[in-house]
Amino acid sequence: MHGWRPTPALLASVALHVGALLALLLRFDLWAWALGGVLLNHLVLGAIGLWPRSTALGPNLVRLPDAAARRGEVAITIDDGPDPEVTPQVLAILASRGARATFFCIGERAAAHPEVCRAIVAAGHAIENHGQWHRNHTAALGPRGWRREVGTAQATLAAITGQKPVFFRALAGLRNPFLDPVLHQLGLRLATWTRRGYDTREGDAARVLARLTHRLAAGDILLLHDGHSARTASGRPVILEVLPRLLDELAVRRLTPVTLRSVCDPS
C-alpha cells in the first residue's frame, strides 16, 4: 500500500494556516484577516465532512467500479447491526433470493451478539467496520479518537469472524480530516453510498423503496439498516418490508446484488 497522501483540499488548508501564521509574524495588525481566513477554512472543512459522498477529505467509495456496473451489479449495504431480532430475518430474506449483502457492523453490538455475525459470514455475506461505539460525537474525534473507534472495531470484528474488514463507514457518513490517515494506517477504505432510503426515521416502506429505486442503476451502492430500523405502522422493522420488494425490483431490472469486497480492491 502506498504512503498516505493528503488531498488538494487538505494541502490548501495547511497552506492557509502557514500563510496566516506568517502574516501574524510580519504584520500583527493583520490578525483579524488571518483569524477570519482560518475560521472560514475550518467552516469549509466542517461542511465537507458533513457531505457523506465527498471525496475532498480522502478516497471515498460512492459507486461500484465500472467493471461491476457493466456486469449489472449493485451493492446492498446494511448498517448498525447486528440486531438479534432483525438481522436473522434479513438473512432469511436474502437467502430466499440468493442475494448477497454487505453488513457494516458496530463492534460493541457484534461483541454482544457474535453468533449473529458468524451467521452473516456463514451465509456468504461480508461484514465491514462501522466503528466500535457509533456515538453521535464521532465526527468530532481527533486522530487518537479515530484510531480507538475504528481500530477497536477492526480487532473486535476480526476476532469474531476470522476476517479483517476492508471497508469502513462512518456514522451517517460524517467525518473530519483526521479520519483518512487512520484508515490508511489500518488498511481500510472509506465507503458511503449512491442512494439511501432514510429507513431509520421513515416507517413507510413504499417511500423508503421509492428513494432507493429512484434512478437506480448498475453500480449503485444502496443503504439500509438492520439496527435502529424505523418501524412500520404495524410495528415491524421497515427493512423487513422494503428488502423483499427491493430484491424483486433488482430482479426485474436484471441487477445482481454483490458484496463490496467481491468487486472492489480496497488498496
C-alpha positions as CSV (number, residue, x, y, z in Angstrom):
1,M,0.0,0.0,0.0
2,H,1.4,3.4,-0.9
3,G,2.0,6.1,1.7
4,W,-0.8,8.3,2.8
5,R,-1.2,11.5,0.7
6,P,-3.3,14.5,1.7
7,T,-5.9,15.7,-0.8
8,P,-5.7,19.0,-2.5
9,A,-8.2,20.4,-0.1
10,L,-6.1,19.4,2.9
11,L,-3.0,20.8,1.3
12,A,-4.7,24.1,0.7
13,S,-5.8,24.1,4.3
14,V,-2.3,23.6,5.5
15,A,-1.0,26.4,3.2
16,L,-3.7,28.8,4.5
17,H,-2.7,28.1,8.1
18,V,1.0,28.6,7.3
19,G,0.1,31.8,5.5
20,A,-1.9,33.1,8.4
21,L,1.0,32.5,10.8
22,L,3.4,34.3,8.5
23,A,1.0,37.2,8.2
24,L,0.9,37.5,12.0
25,L,4.7,37.4,12.3
26,L,5.2,40.0,9.6
27,R,2.1,42.2,10.2
28,F,0.4,41.6,13.5
29,D,-2.1,44.3,12.6
30,L,-3.5,41.8,10.1
31,W,-4.5,39.4,12.9
32,A,-8.2,39.9,12.2
33,W,-7.8,38.9,8.5
34,A,-5.6,35.9,9.4
35,L,-8.1,34.7,12.0
36,G,-11.0,35.2,9.7
37,G,-9.3,33.1,7.0
38,V,-8.5,30.3,9.4
39,L,-12.1,30.3,10.7
40,L,-13.5,30.3,7.2
41,N,-11.3,27.4,6.3
42,H,-12.5,25.4,9.3
43,L,-16.1,26.1,8.4
44,V,-15.5,24.8,4.8
45,L,-13.7,21.7,6.1
46,G,-16.6,21.1,8.5
47,A,-19.1,21.4,5.7
48,I,-17.2,19.0,3.6
49,G,-17.2,16.5,6.4
50,L,-21.0,16.8,6.6
51,W,-21.3,15.7,3.0
52,P,-21.1,11.9,3.1
53,R,-20.3,11.5,-0.6
54,S,-17.5,14.0,-0.7
55,T,-14.0,12.9,-1.7
56,A,-12.3,16.2,-0.7
57,L,-11.1,14.7,2.6
58,G,-9.8,11.4,1.1
59,P,-10.8,8.5,-1.1
60,N,-14.5,7.5,-0.8
61,L,-16.3,4.7,-2.5
62,V,-19.7,6.0,-3.5
63,R,-20.3,3.7,-6.5
64,L,-19.0,0.3,-7.6
65,P,-16.2,0.2,-10.2
66,D,-17.1,0.5,-13.8
67,A,-16.5,-3.2,-14.5
68,A,-19.1,-4.2,-11.9
69,A,-21.6,-1.7,-13.4
70,R,-21.0,-3.2,-16.8
71,R,-21.9,-6.6,-15.3
72,G,-25.1,-5.2,-14.0
73,E,-24.1,-5.4,-10.3
74,V,-25.2,-3.3,-7.4
75,A,-24.4,-3.4,-3.6
76,I,-26.9,-3.6,-0.8
77,T,-25.2,-2.4,2.4
78,I,-26.9,-2.8,5.8
79,D,-25.8,-0.7,8.7
80,D,-25.9,-0.5,12.5
81,G,-26.3,-4.2,13.4
82,P,-26.1,-6.9,14.3
83,D,-29.6,-6.9,15.8
84,P,-30.6,-10.3,17.3
85,E,-34.2,-9.8,16.3
86,V,-33.9,-8.2,12.9
87,T,-30.7,-9.5,11.3
88,P,-31.7,-13.2,11.2
89,Q,-34.9,-12.2,9.4
90,V,-32.8,-10.1,6.9
91,L,-30.6,-13.1,6.3
92,A,-33.6,-15.3,5.7
93,I,-34.9,-12.8,3.1
94,L,-31.6,-12.6,1.3
95,A,-31.2,-16.4,1.3
96,S,-34.7,-16.8,-0.2
97,R,-33.5,-14.7,-3.2
98,G,-29.9,-16.0,-3.3
99,A,-28.7,-12.4,-2.8
100,R,-25.5,-11.2,-1.2
101,A,-25.1,-8.1,1.0
102,T,-22.5,-6.1,3.0
103,F,-23.2,-5.6,6.7
104,F,-21.5,-2.6,8.3
105,C,-21.5,-3.8,11.9
106,I,-20.9,-1.9,15.2
107,G,-18.2,-3.5,17.2
108,E,-19.9,-3.2,20.5
109,R,-23.1,-4.8,19.2
110,A,-21.1,-7.5,17.4
111,A,-19.4,-8.4,20.7
112,A,-22.8,-8.7,22.3
113,H,-24.2,-10.9,19.5
114,P,-21.2,-12.8,18.0
115,E,-23.4,-15.7,16.8
116,V,-25.3,-13.3,14.5
117,C,-22.1,-12.1,13.0
118,R,-20.9,-15.6,12.4
119,A,-24.3,-16.4,10.7
120,I,-23.8,-13.4,8.4
121,V,-20.4,-14.6,7.2
122,A,-21.5,-18.3,7.0
123,A,-24.3,-17.2,4.7
124,G,-21.8,-15.7,2.2
125,H,-22.2,-12.1,3.1
126,A,-19.4,-9.6,4.2
127,I,-19.0,-7.8,7.5
128,E,-17.3,-4.4,7.4
129,N,-16.3,-1.8,10.0
130,H,-18.9,0.7,11.3
131,G,-16.9,1.8,14.4
132,Q,-16.8,0.3,17.9
133,W,-19.3,2.5,19.7
134,H,-21.1,4.5,17.0
135,R,-21.6,7.6,19.2
136,N,-23.1,10.8,17.9
137,H,-19.9,12.8,18.6
138,T,-17.7,10.5,16.5
139,A,-17.3,13.0,13.6
140,A,-15.5,15.4,16.0
141,L,-12.8,12.9,17.1
142,G,-9.1,13.7,16.7
143,P,-6.5,11.2,15.4
144,R,-6.3,9.3,18.7
145,G,-10.1,9.1,19.0
146,W,-10.5,7.8,15.4
147,R,-7.7,5.2,16.0
148,R,-9.6,3.9,19.0
149,E,-13.0,4.0,17.4
150,V,-12.0,2.3,14.1
151,G,-9.1,0.2,15.4
152,T,-11.0,-1.3,18.3
153,A,-13.9,-2.3,15.9
154,Q,-11.4,-3.7,13.5
155,A,-10.0,-6.0,16.2
156,T,-13.4,-6.9,17.5
157,L,-14.9,-7.9,14.2
158,A,-11.8,-9.8,13.0
159,A,-11.8,-11.8,16.3
160,I,-15.4,-12.8,15.9
161,T,-15.5,-13.6,12.2
162,G,-11.9,-14.5,11.4
163,Q,-11.9,-12.0,8.6
164,K,-10.5,-8.4,8.8
165,P,-12.9,-5.8,7.5
166,V,-11.5,-4.0,4.4
167,F,-14.1,-1.1,4.4
168,F,-15.1,1.5,6.9
169,R,-18.3,3.5,7.0
170,A,-18.6,6.5,9.4
171,L,-21.8,7.2,11.4
172,A,-24.2,8.8,8.9
173,G,-21.1,9.2,6.6
174,L,-19.9,12.2,8.8
175,R,-16.2,12.6,9.3
176,N,-13.3,15.1,9.6
177,P,-9.8,15.5,8.1
178,F,-8.3,13.2,10.8
179,L,-10.1,10.1,9.6
180,D,-8.4,9.3,6.3
181,P,-4.8,8.9,7.7
182,V,-6.2,6.5,10.3
183,L,-8.0,4.4,7.7
184,H,-4.8,4.3,5.6
185,Q,-2.8,3.1,8.6
186,L,-5.4,0.3,9.3
187,G,-5.6,-0.8,5.7
188,L,-9.3,0.3,5.3
189,R,-11.1,2.2,2.6
190,L,-14.0,4.6,3.3
191,A,-17.3,3.6,1.7
192,T,-20.5,5.5,1.6
193,W,-23.4,5.1,-0.8
194,T,-25.1,6.2,-4.0
195,R,-28.6,6.4,-2.6
196,R,-30.3,5.7,0.7
197,G,-33.8,5.2,1.9
198,Y,-33.7,7.1,5.3
199,D,-35.1,4.0,6.9
200,T,-34.0,4.9,10.4
201,R,-36.7,7.6,10.5
202,E,-39.1,6.7,7.7
203,G,-41.5,3.9,8.6
204,D,-43.4,3.9,5.3
205,A,-41.9,1.1,3.2
206,A,-43.2,2.5,-0.1
207,R,-41.4,5.8,0.5
208,V,-38.1,4.1,1.5
209,L,-38.3,1.9,-1.6
210,A,-39.0,4.8,-3.8
211,R,-35.9,6.6,-2.6
212,L,-33.8,3.6,-3.2
213,T,-35.1,2.9,-6.6
214,H,-35.3,6.4,-8.0
215,R,-32.8,6.5,-10.9
216,L,-31.5,3.1,-9.7
217,A,-28.7,2.0,-12.0
218,A,-26.0,-0.7,-12.2
219,G,-23.1,0.2,-10.0
220,D,-25.2,1.8,-7.3
221,I,-24.5,1.3,-3.6
222,L,-27.7,1.2,-1.6
223,L,-28.0,1.9,2.2
224,L,-30.5,0.2,4.6
225,H,-30.4,-0.5,8.3
226,D,-31.0,-3.7,10.4
227,G,-30.1,-1.8,13.6
228,H,-32.0,1.3,14.5
229,S,-34.6,0.5,11.8
230,A,-37.7,2.6,11.8
231,R,-41.0,0.8,12.4
232,T,-44.0,0.5,10.2
233,A,-47.5,1.4,11.3
234,S,-47.9,-2.3,12.4
235,G,-44.6,-2.1,14.5
236,R,-42.5,-4.2,12.1
237,P,-38.9,-3.1,11.3
238,V,-39.3,-1.3,7.9
239,I,-36.3,-3.1,6.4
240,L,-38.2,-6.3,6.5
241,E,-40.9,-4.8,4.4
242,V,-38.6,-3.0,2.0
243,L,-35.9,-5.6,1.3
244,P,-38.1,-8.2,-0.4
245,R,-39.6,-5.5,-2.7
246,L,-36.1,-4.1,-3.4
247,L,-34.8,-7.6,-4.4
248,D,-37.8,-8.1,-6.6
249,E,-37.2,-4.7,-8.3
250,L,-33.5,-5.6,-8.8
251,A,-34.5,-8.9,-10.5
252,V,-36.9,-7.1,-12.8
253,R,-34.1,-4.7,-13.8
254,R,-31.7,-7.6,-14.1
255,L,-29.3,-6.2,-11.5
256,T,-27.3,-8.5,-9.3
257,P,-26.6,-7.7,-5.6
258,V,-22.9,-8.3,-4.7
259,T,-20.7,-7.6,-1.7
260,L,-18.4,-4.6,-1.8
261,R,-15.3,-6.7,-1.2
262,S,-16.2,-9.1,-4.0
263,V,-15.9,-6.3,-6.7
264,C,-13.7,-3.6,-5.1
265,D,-10.0,-3.6,-4.5
266,P,-9.6,-1.9,-1.1
267,S,-6.0,-0.9,-1.7
